[in-house]
Amino acid sequence: MSGMNAPALESVLTCPKCGFAKRERMPTDACQFYYECGDCRALLRPKAGDCCVFCSFGSVPCPPKQADNSCCG
C-alpha cells in the first residue's frame, strides 16, 4: 500500500448568506464554479484564490486539492 488515502467525494456546502447546509457529491474531473443554495437560492461562487465552491464553502475541499493541495483547472 502506498499510504495514500482516497479523496473524500462528499462535502457539506454551507450558504454564507442564510446558513443552509447540504451534503453534496463533488465532481472528480472538474471544478464546480457555481452552486445555488437550496434554501435562499443565492448563487455561490468561489472566493478569491479558491478554485471551486467546495474549497470556499464546503466542509471538505475538492478532490484535486485534497490529493496534492493544488486547485483544479
Secondary structure as the mmCIF struct_conf table of DSSP 4:
data_model
#
loop_
_struct_conf.conf_type_id
_struct_conf.id
_struct_conf.beg_label_comp_id
_struct_conf.beg_label_asym_id
_struct_conf.beg_label_seq_id
_struct_conf.end_label_comp_id
_struct_conf.end_label_asym_id
_struct_conf.end_label_seq_id
HELX_LH_PP_P HELX_LH_PP_P1 MET A 4 ALA A 8
STRN STRN1 GLU A 10 THR A 14
TURN_TY1_P TURN_TY1_P1 PRO A 16 CYS A 18
STRN STRN2 ALA A 21 ARG A 25
HELX_LH_PP_P HELX_LH_PP_P2 MET A 26 PRO A 27
BEND BEND1 THR A 28 ALA A 30
STRN STRN3 TYR A 35 GLU A 36
TURN_TY1_P TURN_TY1_P2 GLY A 38 CYS A 40
STRN STRN4 LEU A 43 LEU A 44
HELX_LH_PP_P HELX_LH_PP_P3 PRO A 46 LYS A 47
TURN_TY1_P TURN_TY1_P3 ALA A 48 GLY A 49
BEND BEND2 CYS A 51 CYS A 52
HELX_RH_AL_P HELX_RH_AL_P1 VAL A 53 PHE A 57
STRN STRN5 GLY A 58 GLY A 58
BEND BEND3 SER A 59 VAL A 60
HELX_RH_AL_P HELX_RH_AL_P2 PRO A 63 ASP A 68
BEND BEND4 ASN A 69 ASN A 69
#
